[in-house]
Amino acid sequence: MTERKEFTMTKEQLKKLLIACQPVPLIMLQCGMPESPQKKANRAWKKLDKEMGFEHMSVRPVIDDPHKFTAISTNKTD
């Protein structure tokens, strides 16, 4: 079994993630449906995993601090 590691986001990384999770208003035009907040959040986590070196689908929050989470590391040196 792969071991989990604790990661800490910067304030800027957390801000980008929270903005990505926000819903967008649906405007009744012929522009199509906007992306769901879940899809945007998944994309934001995937981008963050490339910066920090973890599997984005393995993220679990650390309750005490919104900047911290655990995930499976993809760095071979860990």
N, C-alpha and C positions, 0 to 999 in steps of 0.2 A: 504494500500500500504506500502511496506517495504521501509524504509529510506536508502539512500545511505550514505556511509562513505568514507572519504578520507584516503588512505593508502600511505605510503612512502616506496619504496624499498631501500635497501642498494646498493652501487655501485656494489658489487659482484652479487647481485640478478639481477640487470639490465644487467650486462655483460653476465650472464648465459642465460637470456631471449633473448638477441640480438644474441648470438651465436646460440641458438636453431632455430632462425628464418632464418638463412642463408641457401641459397640453396646449394646443393652438386652437383658436376659435375657428369654427367651420363657417366659411363664407359661402353663401349660396351662389356660386358662379360656376361656370363650366371649366373649372381648373382641376377637377378631380378631388379625391379625398386626400387630406394631409396624412402624413405618417403618424402612426399611433405613438403615444409617449413611451410605450414599452419598446417599440422598434428603435426609437431614437436613443433610449437609455442603453439598449444592447450595443448599439453602434458606438456610443460614448465609452462604455466599458471596454469594448474591443480596442479602441484607440488607446485607452489608458494602459491596457495590457501590453501593448507594443512599447510604450514608454518605460514601464516598470518591470516587465518580465514575469507575468503570471497568466494562468489560464482564466480568461474572463468569465467562463461559465461556472467556475468553482468558487466565486466570491461569496463570502459570508461576512456580515457586519460585525464589528466589535461594538458592543452596546454603549460603553462609556464614552466613546469619542467618534464623532462622525467622520473624522479624517482617517480613521484606522479601519482595516478589514483584514481578514485572512483569506488566503487563496493558495492554490498549488503553484509553486514556482516553476518557471520554465528555464531559469538560469541553470546551466550545467555545473556551475561552481558551488552551488548551495549544498 
